[in-house]
């Protein structure tokens, strides 16, 4: 019964999508973008969960670079731009290649075939940026002389998935999902083809821990694995919105067949591309998964850096409130500071603390019993950098949404165990 109901819902979604697609087929792509941009701008005010996720991600990514007003302004631009690109992508999926060619400006595309031929094939990495659906179809224009393909994540609705896959393959670009295995995409590369990979997708297990916008993050190792197995070259692609219905695609050579290109280098390249036009990027997922276990990182150790000289430029700020700071607290906080070198610890307490803890700053603050005074203090502290805060759940303090800080709860009487439950690893990340 449940399966029948799910199938019915899938079919309803499918026919609704067909109706929407039919409508957008008959209007110009520039108007599609404007309609989507308007809907995106409106959704900023109604989709609270996504709005807070965008603000949170931007505040972490642009710590000490954008103030809160600038973050809010950029968040609104992101909703408008993402909405415009989403609706425009429905239109461009059904357009002829000749029509699509009029909508794009391409830089570096004329060198892709030569690059792939000289480097035993190529991998093209890109983030979820701009109208990324164009990136699949544009292969028939930019590098028609070689085979092309792309990795994709199947949609949950099998009817919509089949339709979207059919649309994406209009340009004879092959699509591979991770469920299909590794043989087919590897074979395409080895035959001198170009494989596109959306390289900014989140991973749960098996990710490589590397800095991404200054915060340690498990990153998908797929491009590095494919490069090692095929000895191919690496290109990157950014897709930027120039105006409603007009996009700029920039292909950049990242590594030849003889050069190493690690997952940390992938993360660094993706970050660089996203910084080119942040309003075009998809910031609406919980990228750093800080809600439940703010200290948890599931990935491969040791930490991978893009180069020997690189490190963590902007540390993640984490505040811990303690009424009194005891010797057992000092031991637990020192362990936290040593295990997570990507974190700058802010110790907040109304009592004194004479002990020195690495990677930390002590702040004498009002007691939580004086809620208004503490909130005023924390708001001033929060203006300089994004902060999550850990404190005892029995305090009952609620942080105003305007602070965009996430409260997590600890038991100060067993602080070390609480930190372990929050995801603190048994061994330091090196």
C-alpha positions in Angstrom: 0.0 0.0 0.0 2.8 2.4 0.9 4.7 1.6 -2.3 1.5 2.2 -4.4 1.1 5.6 -2.7 4.7 6.5 -3.3 4.4 5.6 -7.0 1.3 7.7 -7.3 3.0 10.7 -5.7 6.0 10.2 -8.1 3.6 10.2 -11.1 1.9 13.3 -9.9 5.2 15.1 -9.5 6.2 13.9 -13.0 3.1 15.3 -14.7 3.3 18.6 -12.7 6.9 19.0 -13.9 5.9 18.2 -17.5 3.2 21.0 -17.3 5.8 23.5 -15.9 8.3 22.5 -18.6 5.7 23.0 -21.3 4.9 26.5 -20.1 8.6 27.5 -20.0 9.2 26.1 -23.5 7.1 28.8 -25.0 8.7 31.9 -23.3 12.2 33.3 -23.8 15.0 32.1 -21.6 15.6 35.6 -20.2 12.0 35.7 -19.0 12.4 32.2 -17.5 15.3 33.5 -15.5 13.5 36.6 -14.3 10.5 34.6 -13.2 12.8 32.2 -11.3 14.7 35.1 -9.8 11.5 36.7 -8.5 10.4 33.3 -7.0 13.8 32.9 -5.5 13.8 36.3 -3.9 10.4 35.6 -2.4 11.5 32.2 -1.0 14.2 34.0 1.0 11.5 35.2 3.3 9.5 32.0 3.5 12.0 29.1 3.5 13.5 29.7 6.9 15.6 26.6 7.1 17.3 27.3 3.8 17.8 31.0 4.6 19.5 30.2 7.9 21.7 27.6 6.2 22.8 30.1 3.6 23.6 32.8 6.2 25.4 30.3 8.4 27.5 28.9 5.5 28.4 32.4 4.3 29.4 33.6 7.7 31.7 30.6 8.1 33.1 30.9 4.6 33.7 34.7 4.7 34.7 35.1 8.3 36.5 38.4 8.9 35.7 39.4 5.2 32.0 40.2 5.3 30.1 41.9 8.1 26.6 40.6 8.9 24.8 43.2 6.7 26.9 42.1 3.8 26.2 38.5 4.5 22.4 39.2 4.5 22.7 41.1 1.2 24.7 38.3 -0.4 22.2 35.7 0.9 19.4 37.5 -0.9 21.4 37.6 -4.1 22.0 33.9 -3.8 18.3 33.1 -3.5 17.5 35.3 -6.5 20.3 34.0 -8.6 19.7 30.3 -7.7 16.0 30.7 -8.4 16.7 32.3 -11.8 19.2 29.6 -12.8 16.9 26.8 -11.6 14.0 27.9 -13.8 16.3 28.8 -16.7 17.8 25.3 -16.5 14.3 23.8 -17.2 14.2 25.9 -20.4 17.8 25.3 -21.5 17.3 21.5 -21.1 14.9 21.5 -24.0 16.6 24.2 -26.2 18.5 23.4 -29.4 22.3 23.7 -29.3 22.2 26.6 -31.7 19.9 28.5 -29.2 22.1 27.6 -26.3 25.2 28.8 -28.1 23.6 32.3 -28.3 23.2 32.3 -24.5 26.8 31.7 -23.6 30.3 33.2 -23.7 33.0 30.5 -23.5 36.6 31.0 -22.5 39.1 28.2 -22.8 36.8 25.8 -24.6 38.8 25.8 -27.8 41.7 24.1 -26.0 39.9 21.2 -24.4 40.2 18.7 -27.2 44.0 19.4 -27.5 44.4 19.2 -23.7 42.5 15.8 -23.6 44.4 14.4 -26.4 47.8 15.3 -24.9 46.9 14.1 -21.4 45.2 10.7 -21.9 41.7 12.3 -21.5 40.5 14.9 -19.0 38.4 15.3 -15.9 36.5 18.6 -15.6 35.7 19.6 -12.1 33.0 22.2 -11.3 30.9 23.3 -8.3 27.1 23.6 -8.3 27.4 27.0 -9.8 25.2 29.1 -12.2 23.2 27.1 -14.7 25.3 24.0 -14.4 23.0 22.0 -16.6 24.5 23.9 -19.5 27.8 22.5 -18.6 26.6 19.0 -19.7 25.0 20.1 -23.0 27.7 22.6 -24.0 30.2 19.7 -24.7 28.7 19.3 -28.2 29.8 22.9 -28.9 33.1 23.2 -27.1 34.6 19.7 -27.6 32.5 17.8 -30.1 35.6 15.9 -31.4 36.0 13.8 -28.3 33.6 11.7 -26.2 32.1 13.5 -23.2 30.4 12.3 -20.1 29.3 13.4 -16.6 28.8 12.0 -13.2 25.3 12.6 -11.7 23.2 11.8 -8.7 20.0 10.0 -9.6 16.8 11.7 -8.5 14.6 9.9 -5.9 11.6 10.0 -8.3 12.4 7.4 -11.0 10.0 9.0 -13.5 11.6 12.4 -13.2 15.1 10.9 -13.1 14.5 9.2 -16.5 13.2 12.4 -18.0 16.0 14.6 -16.7 18.6 12.0 -17.8 17.0 12.0 -21.3 17.2 15.8 -21.4 20.8 15.8 -20.3 21.8 13.3 -23.0 20.4 15.5 -25.8 23.9 16.5 -26.7 25.1 12.8 -26.8 27.0 13.3 -23.5 27.0 10.1 -21.5 25.8 10.1 -17.9 27.1 7.9 -15.1 25.8 7.5 -11.6 27.9 6.1 -8.8 25.5 3.1 -8.8 26.8 2.2 -12.3 30.3 1.5 -10.9 33.7 3.0 -12.0 34.5 1.0 -15.1 32.4 2.9 -17.7 33.6 6.5 -16.7 37.2 5.3 -16.4 37.0 3.8 -19.9 35.6 7.1 -21.3 38.6 9.0 -19.9 41.1 6.3 -21.1 39.7 6.7 -24.6 40.7 10.3 -24.6 37.3 11.7 -23.5 36.3 14.4 -21.0 34.4 13.5 -17.8 32.6 16.2 -15.8 32.3 15.9 -12.0 30.4 18.2 -9.7 33.1 18.1 -7.1 31.6 20.0 -4.3 29.1 17.4 -3.2 29.0 16.4 0.5 30.2 13.0 1.6 29.4 11.1 4.8 32.1 8.4 4.9 35.2 7.9 2.9 35.8 11.6 2.4 39.3 13.2 2.7 39.5 15.8 5.5 40.9 19.0 4.0 40.4 22.8 4.6 37.5 24.3 2.6 36.8 28.0 3.2 39.1 27.7 6.2 37.1 24.9 7.9 38.1 21.2 8.0 35.7 19.4 5.8 35.3 15.8 4.4 35.6 16.2 0.7 34.8 13.7 -2.1 38.0 12.0 -3.4 36.5 10.9 -6.7 38.5 13.2 -9.0 41.8 12.2 -7.3 40.9 8.5 -7.6 40.0 8.8 -11.3 43.1 10.8 -12.1 45.4 8.3 -10.4 43.8 5.4 -12.3 43.9 7.0 -15.7 46.9 9.4 -15.5 44.8 12.1 -17.2 44.7 15.9 -17.0 42.4 18.1 -14.9 40.4 21.1 -16.0 38.0 23.2 -14.0 34.8 25.0 -15.1 33.1 28.0 -13.6 29.6 29.1 -14.8 28.7 32.7 -14.0 25.5 34.5 -14.7 26.1 37.7 -16.7 22.5 38.8 -17.1 19.0 37.1 -17.3 19.5 34.2 -19.7 23.2 34.9 -20.4 26.1 32.9 -18.9 29.9 32.9 -19.0 31.7 29.6 -19.0 35.5 29.6 -18.1 37.6 26.5 -18.6 40.9 26.5 -16.8 43.8 24.0 -17.0 44.5 22.7 -13.4 47.0 19.8 -13.9 48.5 17.8 -16.7 48.8 14.0 -16.8 52.3 14.3 -15.1 51.2 16.5 -12.3 49.7 15.5 -9.0 46.2 16.7 -8.2 45.0 15.7 -4.7 41.6 16.0 -3.2 42.9 19.0 -1.2 43.8 20.7 -4.5 40.3 19.9 -5.8 38.8 21.6 -2.7 41.1 24.6 -3.2 40.1 24.9 -6.9 36.4 24.6 -6.1 36.7 27.3 -3.4 38.5 29.6 -5.9 35.7 29.1 -8.5 33.0 29.8 -5.9 34.7 33.0 -4.9 34.5 34.2 -8.5 30.7 34.6 -8.2 29.4 33.4 -4.8 25.8 34.5 -5.7 25.8 31.9 -8.4 26.7 29.0 -6.0 24.5 26.6 -4.2 24.9 27.4 -0.5 21.6 26.0 0.8 22.8 22.7 2.2 24.2 22.1 5.6 27.7 22.0 4.3 29.6 21.6 7.6 26.9 19.6 9.4 27.4 21.4 12.7 23.9 21.1 14.1 24.1 17.9 16.2 27.8 17.1 16.6 29.8 20.3 16.0 33.1 18.5 16.6 32.5 15.5 14.4 34.5 14.9 11.2 34.0 11.6 9.4 36.8 11.2 6.9 40.3 9.9 6.2 43.3 11.0 8.3 45.7 12.6 8.2 44.5 16.0 7.1 45.3 16.8 3.5 46.5 20.2 2.4 46.8 21.7 -1.1 50.5 22.3 -0.6 53.2 22.0 2.0 52.9 25.8 2.7 49.1 25.8 3.0 47.2 25.5 6.2 44.1 26.8 7.9 43.9 30.6 7.4 40.7 31.3 9.3 39.9 29.2 12.3 36.4 28.2 13.3 35.3 30.0 16.4 33.7 27.9 19.1 32.6 29.3 22.4 32.1 27.3 25.6 30.3 28.8 28.6 31.3 27.6 32.1 30.1 29.1 35.4 33.5 28.2 37.0 36.6 26.8 35.3 38.0 23.8 37.2 41.1 21.8 36.7 39.1 19.0 35.1 37.7 21.6 32.7 41.2 22.8 31.8 42.2 19.2 31.0 39.2 18.7 28.7 39.6 22.1 27.0 43.3 21.5 26.4 42.5 18.2 24.8 40.0 19.9 22.5 42.5 22.6 21.5 45.2 20.0 20.8 42.8 17.6 18.9 41.2 20.3 16.7 43.8 22.8 15.5 41.2 24.3 13.1 39.2 25.7 16.0 39.9 28.8 18.0 38.3 28.3 21.4 36.6 31.1 23.3 36.2 30.3 27.0 33.4 32.4 28.5 33.0 32.5 32.3 32.0 35.0 35.0 34.8 33.5 37.2 38.5 33.9 36.7 40.8 31.5 34.7 44.5 31.7 35.1 45.5 28.6 33.2 46.8 29.0 29.6 45.1 26.8 27.0 46.5 26.7 23.4 44.4 28.0 20.5 42.1 29.8 22.9 41.0 33.1 24.4 39.4 33.6 27.8 36.6 36.2 28.1 35.3 37.2 31.5 31.5 37.6 30.9 28.2 38.1 32.8 26.6 35.1 34.3 23.8 33.3 32.4 21.6 34.2 35.4 21.7 37.7 34.1 20.4 36.7 30.7 20.0 40.2 29.1 23.6 41.2 30.2 25.0 37.9 28.8 23.2 38.3 25.5 24.4 41.8 25.1 28.0 40.7 25.8 27.7 37.7 23.4 26.2 39.9 20.7 29.2 42.2 20.8 31.6 39.3 20.7 29.7 37.7 17.8 30.1 40.8 15.6 33.8 40.0 15.0 33.5 36.3 14.0 30.9 33.6 13.6 30.5 31.6 16.8 28.8 28.4 17.9 28.3 28.2 21.7 28.2 25.2 24.0 26.5 25.5 27.4 24.4 23.5 29.8 20.9 22.7 28.5 19.3 23.4 31.9 20.2 27.1 31.6 17.3 27.5 29.1 18.9 30.3 27.2 17.7 31.0 23.7 19.9 33.0 21.3 18.1 35.5 19.0 17.9 34.4 15.4 19.6 37.6 14.4 22.9 36.3 15.9 22.9 33.3 13.6 24.8 31.3 16.2 23.9 27.7 16.9 23.7 26.6 20.6 24.9 23.1 21.4 24.5 21.6 24.9 27.2 20.2 27.2 27.3 19.0 30.8 30.1 20.9 32.5 30.2 18.3 35.3 31.5 15.8 32.8 32.9 18.1 30.2 35.3 15.6 28.5 32.6 13.1 28.0 30.3 15.8 26.6 32.9 16.9 24.1 33.3 13.3 23.0 29.6 13.0 22.5 29.8 16.3 20.4 32.3 14.5 18.1 35.7 15.1 19.6 38.0 12.4 18.2 40.0 10.1 20.4 43.3 11.1 18.6 44.3 14.5 17.3 43.8 15.3 13.7 47.3 15.7 12.2 
